[in-house]
């Protein structure tokens, strides 16, 4: 693959992630976490994490984002990350999961917001401003346009990285996350992009 093509794919991924993440703030959107059961044409059947069966119509130009396991060492100063966390009483964030954005997606849905992984969880999309590693874990300083946070990383924190995926990843059994599924007045669902865990990985955010 040529350097120009890699940049084009990275740019397209960044645009798709921006659309998906920003759209969750709009009315009539929902996040879908679950397992793909069938892809037939542009219709994706999903078993949602609650067990409910859903059908999502994918856009003609839908994007697939691959999510792979990553290491703490990949989180360096200047990297753009998303932190799914449980806020602590002292104002720090105890990280449940950290996802590393591709460089082209820097700035996507930047900020600190409420999240729905579990009760009281938050999502912070921000730039790494420093990493301190100790024997029991690590502390990451992150900054975003309206503030900054201190993130506590424990051994059990899931660390993953995003990259370009392909539609053939949407096979039965694949673990998926749709950040911003659009819900129409008749209850039908549609989506512009899907995040798929590589090698059976469940998106932890």
N, C-alpha and C positions, 0 to 999 in steps of 0.2 A: 504494500500500500504506500503511495507517495505521501510526502510530507503535506502537500496541499490538500490531499484527500482526507488525511487525518485531521487537519485543522477544520475542514468543512464539516466532517462528522462530529467533531467536538463542539463546533459552534451550533450545529443543529440540536445536539443533545442539550446544550446549555439553554437554548431557546425553549425546547420542550419542557425542561425542568422548571424554567421560570414560569411558563404558562400554567403548568400543573400546580406548582406550589402557591402561586399568587391566587389562582382561581379558588382555592379552598376558602378564601375569605368572602367570596361572593355568595349571594343567596342561592338556595337550592343546589348546593354541592355537598358531597359526602366523601369520606375516605373509605376505601374497601380493602380489607385485609383478608386473605384466605388462600384458597388453592384452586388453580385452574382445573376444570374438568373436561372442557372441550373448546376448541376453536373451529368454528364452521363459518367460512366466509369472513365477514366482518363482525360476527357475533361471538363474544367470549362468554362462556358459561363458567361461573365461579361458585365454589362452596365457601361462603363467608365464614369467618372464624366462629361465629355463633352457631354455624350449621345451616344457616339459611341459603337456599339456592338462588343465585342472581344471574341475570343475563345482561351483559354490557355491550352496547353497539360501539365498535371502534371506528374512529374517524378514518377516512381514506388514506391520510398521510400519518397515521398513528406511529408513535415512537416507542421503542422498547429500550429500557435502561437496565443494564446488567448490574447486579449487586453481588460483589464477591467479598470473601473474608479478607480482612486487612490486619496490619500490625500497628501497634502504638508508634513504632519508629517511623511510620509513614506520615504521622501528624507532626509537621514542622512549622516553624514560624512563617507566616505568610500564607499558609494553606487555608482554604475556605471550607468550613465544616458545619454540619448540622448536629446539634446535641439534643437528644431526647433525655429528659432528666426529671428528677424529683427534687424540687426546691427544699433547701434546708432552712432551719430557723435562723441561722447566721447570715442568710442571703446567698450562700454558695449553692451550686447545682451538683447533685450527685448523679453522674451520668449513668443512664440505663443503656444507651447506645450512642455511638458516634458514627455518622456517615461522612465520608470524605468526598466532596464534590470534585468533578474534573475542573481543571483550571479555567476552562471556557465558561463555566457556570458560576464563576465568582460573582457575588452580589445577589444571587437568586434568593428572593423572598427574605432579604436581610432583616434581622430583628429578633426580638424575644416575644413569644406568644404562648397562649394556652394550647395544650395538645390533648389528644383523646386516646393515647395508647392505653392509659389506665387513669383512674381518678387522680386529679391534682398534678398531672404531668405537664411539662412545658417543652417547647421546641425553641432552640436558639440557633439561628443561622448567622455565623460570624467568622471573622478572620482570626486565626491563631496569633497571639501576641507574645507567646512564651510558653515553654513546657518545662516543668521541674519534675524529675523522677526520683522517687524515694524507694525504700525497701518494701513498703506496703502498698504502693500505688503511685499515681502521678497527679499533678495539678496542672491544669491548662488555663491560661489566661486568654480570653477572647474579647474582641472588640467589634461592635456594630455601630451603625450610624447614630443610635440614640443612647448608647451606653456601653458597658462592659460587664463581664461576669467572670467569676472564678469557678472552674469546673473540676470536680473531684472524680478521678478515674480509678476504679477499683479493678482487681483482677477479673471479676465477672462481667465487667462492662463489654458489651458487644461492639466490635470495631469493624466497619465495613467500608467499601469504596464503590463509587458509582462509575460506570463507563458505558459506552455504546453497546447495545444488545441487538438481537435479531428476532424477527417474528417467530422463527421456529423454536424459540425458547418457550413459547406459550403452549407447551404440551401438557397433557393430563398429568396432574400431580405436582406441577411447578408451583412454588410458593410465590404469591404475587402481592403487590401493594399498588393501589391506584390512589394517588394523592387527592385528585379533584374530579371525581365522577360527577357529571351533570345530571341532575334529576329533573325530568320534565313534569309538567302538570299531571300527566296521565300515569306518572310513576315509572316510566321507562328511563333507563340509564344509558349514558354515553360517556366516552372518554377519549382524550387526545393522546394519552400515554400510559404505559404500564411499567412498573418496576418489577423485575423478576430475579429471584435469588438464584445464583449459580450453584450447580451441583447440589440442589436440594436445600440450599440456605433459605431460612425464613427471614424476610425483612424484619429486623428487630425494632424498627421505629414506627 
